[in-house]
Amino acid sequence: MPRHEFQPGRLVAGAFLLAAGVVYAGDADGRWQAPWFGLIPLVVGGLCLAGAVATVAGAARRRRRASSPGNGGGYR
């Protein structure tokens, strides 16, 4: 049994922020040139996608919880 429930929105946000960190690290190391404004779409797009994923996952979780036979069919 997991210690906490899986949150895919946080996973997506973390992946995009990790990618932004890798781009910045590569720029700092001199492997490539990354303009400062180039990462804004990466971070903002990743956070928007993470929000959408979290919304869909939350709706699926609520729907599954409401239709659970052990719940009696009522709301929590």
Secondary structure, 3 states (H helix, E strand, C coil): CCCCCCCHHHHHHHHHHHHHHHHHHHHHHCCCCCCHHHHHHHHHHHHHHHHHHHHHHHHHHHHHHHCCHHHCCCCC
